[in-house]
Amino acid sequence: MGTITYDVALRFGLRFVRHEGRVPTATDLRVSTMPSAQTIAKLFGSLKAYQALLAPAVPRRPPRTLTRVCLMCDAPFRPGHAGLFVCPQCKTTEAWQATTDWMGGTLGGRR
């Protein structure tokens, strides 16, 4: 790869972060066009120091907020976990509570 300087190694790392969305690991240094682990250690002291320099460049994704449409009333709601498809308001109605007939009349139990 030729002579790698501090600035060149840093540019390689920033390009990796832009492309992959994360800092390079030891495996990435072995299998990609990045400078070798020995070069990184010589220029930056350690891989951890190199990663720390690159970490601010990693894009932070906002937390994902899921909004679903209730299967009973078609109102949008934010479920507490992946298995919720009916909003809390509809679950308090008689129509929802009467749907336990298909489960053998038990609320959440198994036969």
N, C-alpha and C positions, 0 to 999 in steps of 0.2 A: 504494500500500500504506500510505501515511501515514508518520508519523515512526517510524523503527525505532531502538530503543535497543540498547545492548550486551546487556542481559538478554533482550530480545525476540529478537534475532538468535541468541543462544546457545540459547534454547528452541526456535527453529525448527530449528537444527542438531541438537539432541539428539533432537527428534521424528523428524527425517530418519534419524538413525542407528538409532533404535529400529525404524523401519519398514523401512529398506533393509538394515540390517546392515553399513553401511560409511559412511565420511565423504563428504560431498558434494564433487563435482568442479566445475570451471568450467562444464561442460555442464549439470550439475544446477542451477546458479544461473540459467542462461539459460532453462531449460524448465520449471522447477517454481515452486511458490509460495514459494520461498526468497527472502530479500533479495538484491538485485542484487550483482554482483561489486564495483561501485563502493562500495556501502554496506558490504560486508564489509571492503574495503580501508581505508575510512575509520575503521571501528570497531575493527578488529583489526590493522591494519597491512598485512596480506596474506592471501591465501587459505591459504597454508601455515600461518600462525600460527593461523588459525581452525580448520583441520584438526587441528593439534596439540592444541588445546583439546578437540576432540571425540574424538580418537583413543582416550583411555582408556575412553570409553563404548561403543566397538565391542565386541560380544561375541566372545570368543575361543572358537572351536570346538575341541574336543579332536581330536587326529589320529584319522583313521578307521582302525580296525583291522578288516580283513576276515578272517573265518573261513569256510572252506569245508568241505564234507564230501567226503572222498576218494571218487572214483568206483569204486574197487576194493574198499576195506575199510570204507567208511562212517564212518571216524574223522574227527573234526574236525581241521583243520590250518590254519596261516596261510601262504598262498602268498607267494612272494617277488615275484611279478608277476602281472598280470592273466590270463596264459595258463595258469597251473598249475591243474590239476584233479585230479591224482593226487599223494598225499603222498610225501615223499622215501623213507619206509620201503618203500612199495609199488614204487617205481621200482628198488629194488635186488633185487627178487624175480625168479625165473626166468620167472614168468608175464608180468610186465611186459616183460622183455627179449625174450621170444619174440614179442611183438606187432609186431615190426618187419617181419614177413612182408608185411603190407599195403603197406609202403613199398618193396617190391622187395628186401627183405633188407638194406637199408642203414640205418644208424642216423642219421637226420636228413638224409640226402642226397637229391638229386633225380635222376631219370633223364632 
